[in-house]
Amino acid sequence: MEQDQKMNQNIQNLYPSSSPITLEEILSTGLSVKRFANLQDVIDFYRTEIIGLREEIAGLRTESVELQTRIKKLEERRVQLVAIQNLDSKELELKMPLVVTIESTEQDTFVVWSEDLNTYGEGKSEEMAKEDFLKSAEELYFDLKEDKDKLGPAMEKIWEFLQKIVKEI
């Protein structure tokens, strides 16, 4: 009896909690005391298990913080439709607004893209992404114009769209 009380005290010293762990509870896990040479081996075994569980819990806490950060970034992601009124070009101007999508990414960059033109621009700010997009759109116009007799169906469709909304100055 005295040995059981000492064992219970050793267990409590290893893993203090609001609800005491008794030798009976440990033995009810299915491990037989006969498997160990003595009660100290039981204590050492559970000490190792507890240390492993504490390390696993610490890893899970770290992972939880990382996931919460990613969730917050995803919630902050913005996607908006914007009508561009001009191309900021010395050679081209828009006859009508061009609708583009502006999106912030998880990597703290912005992407401006047009489904109609199948092109995009990116940058560290919305303005930089828009400038990159406008440059890409202008390059696309002149590339398609140069190769207009050799275009496949998808590029031909984009060229036809560009001719409707863009005019050369």
C-alpha positions in Angstrom: 0.0 0.0 0.0 2.8 2.4 0.9 4.5 1.5 -2.3 1.4 2.4 -4.3 1.1 5.8 -2.6 4.8 6.5 -3.4 4.2 5.5 -7.0 1.1 7.8 -7.2 3.1 10.6 -5.8 5.9 10.0 -8.3 3.4 10.1 -11.2 1.9 13.3 -9.9 5.4 14.9 -9.7 6.0 13.9 -13.3 2.7 15.3 -14.7 0.8 17.5 -12.3 -2.8 18.2 -13.4 -6.1 19.2 -11.9 -7.2 15.5 -11.8 -4.8 13.1 -10.2 -3.6 10.1 -12.1 -3.5 6.9 -10.1 -1.5 3.7 -10.5 -4.8 1.9 -11.3 -5.5 4.3 -14.2 -2.0 3.7 -15.6 -2.4 -0.1 -15.3 -5.9 0.1 -16.9 -4.2 1.1 -20.2 -3.4 -2.6 -20.7 0.3 -2.5 -19.9 1.2 -5.1 -17.4 3.6 -4.3 -14.6 5.2 -7.7 -15.2 6.5 -6.3 -18.4 8.7 -3.9 -16.4 11.5 -5.0 -14.1 10.2 -2.6 -11.4 7.9 0.3 -10.7 10.7 2.8 -11.5 10.7 1.4 -15.1 7.0 2.1 -15.3 7.6 5.7 -14.2 10.5 6.1 -16.7 8.4 4.7 -19.5 5.5 7.1 -18.8 8.0 10.0 -18.3 9.3 9.3 -21.9 5.7 9.1 -23.2 4.8 12.4 -21.5 7.9 14.2 -22.9 7.0 12.9 -26.4 3.4 14.1 -26.0 4.5 17.5 -24.8 6.8 17.9 -27.8 3.9 16.8 -30.1 1.6 19.4 -28.4 4.2 22.1 -28.9 4.5 21.2 -32.6 0.7 21.3 -33.0 0.5 24.7 -31.3 3.1 26.0 -33.8 1.2 24.5 -36.7 -2.0 26.0 -35.4 -0.5 29.5 -35.2 0.8 29.1 -38.8 -2.6 28.0 -40.0 -4.3 30.9 -38.2 -1.9 33.3 -40.0 -2.7 31.7 -43.4 -6.4 31.9 -42.8 -6.2 35.5 -41.8 -4.3 36.3 -45.0 -6.8 34.4 -47.1 -9.6 36.4 -45.4 -7.8 39.6 -46.2 -7.4 38.7 -49.9 -9.2 41.2 -52.1 -10.6 40.6 -55.5 -12.1 43.4 -57.4 -13.3 44.2 -60.9 -12.1 47.6 -62.2 -12.7 49.3 -65.5 -9.5 50.7 -67.0 -10.2 53.9 -69.0 -6.9 54.4 -70.7 -3.7 52.4 -71.5 -1.2 55.2 -70.6 0.3 54.6 -74.0 1.8 57.1 -76.5 0.6 54.8 -79.3 -2.7 53.4 -78.2 -5.9 54.5 -76.5 -9.1 52.7 -75.5 -12.3 53.3 -77.4 -14.2 51.9 -74.4 -13.3 50.8 -70.9 -11.5 47.4 -70.4 -12.6 45.4 -67.4 -9.8 43.8 -65.4 -9.6 41.9 -62.2 -7.2 43.0 -59.4 -6.3 40.5 -56.8 -3.9 40.5 -53.9 -2.1 37.2 -53.3 -0.8 35.3 -50.3 2.7 36.4 -51.3 1.9 40.1 -50.7 1.8 40.9 -54.4 -1.0 42.1 -56.7 -2.1 40.7 -60.0 -4.1 42.5 -62.6 -5.5 40.3 -65.4 -8.0 40.4 -68.2 -9.9 37.3 -69.1 -10.7 38.9 -72.5 -7.1 39.5 -73.3 -5.8 36.4 -71.6 -2.9 38.5 -70.1 -1.9 39.8 -66.7 0.6 42.1 -64.9 1.9 41.8 -61.4 3.7 43.9 -58.8 4.3 44.7 -55.2 1.4 47.3 -55.3 -1.8 47.6 -57.2 -0.3 50.5 -59.2 2.8 48.5 -60.2 0.6 45.5 -61.2 -1.6 47.8 -63.3 1.5 49.4 -65.0 2.9 45.9 -65.8 -0.5 44.9 -67.1 -0.8 47.9 -69.4 2.7 47.3 -70.8 1.7 43.6 -71.4 -1.5 44.6 -73.1 0.3 47.1 -75.4 2.9 44.5 -76.3 0.1 42.0 -77.0 -1.6 44.4 -79.3 1.5 45.0 -81.4 2.5 41.3 -81.4 -0.9 40.2 -82.6 -1.0 43.0 -85.2 2.4 41.9 -86.6 1.3 38.2 -86.8 -2.4 38.8 -87.6 -2.2 36.6 -90.7 -0.8 33.6 -88.8 -3.0 33.6 -85.7 -4.8 30.5 -84.4 -8.4 30.7 -83.4 -7.8 31.8 -79.7 -5.4 34.6 -80.6 -7.6 35.6 -83.5 -10.5 36.1 -81.1 -8.3 38.2 -78.8 -7.1 40.3 -81.8 -10.7 40.9 -82.9 -11.6 42.0 -79.4 -8.6 44.4 -79.3 -9.6 45.9 -82.6 -13.0 46.7 -81.1 -11.7 48.4 -78.0 -8.3 49.9 -79.0 -7.3 52.4 -81.6 -3.9 53.6 -82.6 -3.1 57.3 -82.0 
